[in-house]
Amino acid sequence: MIKVSDVLKSDKFCKFLKIKRMNNMEFTPLGQGEYNANYLFLHPETGERLVLRINTGSQMNLKNQISYEYDALKLLEKTKRTPKALFVDDSKTAIPYGFLAMEYLPGRPLVYKTDMAAAAQCLADIHNYEIFNAHHLISPEFPLKAIFDECEKMFQVYIDSGMGSKDVKNLIMDLLKTGKRLTDMPANREKRCIINTELNSGNFLINSINGDRKRDYVIDWEKPLFAYASQDLGHFLASTTTFWKTDSILRPEDIDLFLECYSRYSNRYGDFEFLKGCVSPYIVMTCLRGITWCSMAWVEYNRPGRKLKNEDTREKINHYMDVKFLEFIRDEYVRGC
């Protein structure tokens, strides 16, 4: 159990934010992911709303996970589409986890039926941002292969566990055999940029009023990469993503409308057909990644001792590990790729 108030034992944290160390501050739970817990707190002097983000593990196998995220937020600051990072402590001395403080941004989660144009402009603004100087971001040489390799590693957890269903195991093995073909595809002539890699609806904060889309944001920059915007878009549009938080599944025409809208704001993908050709393989690979991540997470959720457990996540994991859902992904996306 995390004793959140112990962050006040960090002299650097208190000094940077100009907070008295013994101040009796309240930290209100704001949201919890698989490896991060977020808390809202008020600055005792200014009354400003701020967010404390505590990291309990790394999906990227990084020892400095919270610093990696902090540095990404600093890179993204000029886009004005992400939270401004204020402070990071990766020493694990005040509490046994790394943490950062950042500004609080208002907004509601994205709704796929009404907010696709807002998402298109927001993502284009982020992807358009040029990174010229040396940076810390991981940059896989072959992104499709990197995702597929990750899929195999995650699924191996399910195989090695001795748990689960034989039918589920066989279905996922067949999906991976088919999806492996994508790793042999020649690379498109795309320009790299910083990408989020986990664009579900809950990672957007929508504030659009009367067509003003400059106040929409993307949060949760736990796993950014220096790769291709098409990877981000493929993740955003895949059924394993849209169904995760909202039970929505986009139709092919919905996907085309979004890509047409995005291409109007993009300085990288002005041609719709080129953009669609770049994104399509990533939609398939994202489905494979979503399924294999759930196979790994299913094992973790069924073992004792996990630090953070989210019941909504548990329910979705069980749904994705159902034979009918796996057959849907096979028939609608993977077969014929």
Buried (B, 14 or more C-beta within 10 A) or exposed (E): EBEBBEBBEBEEBBEBBEBEEEEEBEBEEBBBBBBBBBBBBBBBEEEEBBBBBBBBBBBBEBEBBBBBBBBBBBBBEEBEBBBEBBBBBBEEEBBEBBBBBBBBBEBEBBBBEEBBBBBBBBBBBBBBBEEEEEBEBBEBEEBBBBBBEBBEEBBEBBBEBEEBEEEBBEBBEBBBEBBBEBBEEEEEEBEBBBBBBBBBBBBBBBBBEEEEBEBBBBBBBBBBBBBBBBBBBBBBBBBBBBBBBBEBBBEEEBBEBBBEBBBEBBEBBEEBEBBBEBBBBBBBBBBBBBBBBBBBBBBBBBEEEEEBEBEEBBEBBBBBBEEEBBEBBBEEBBEEB
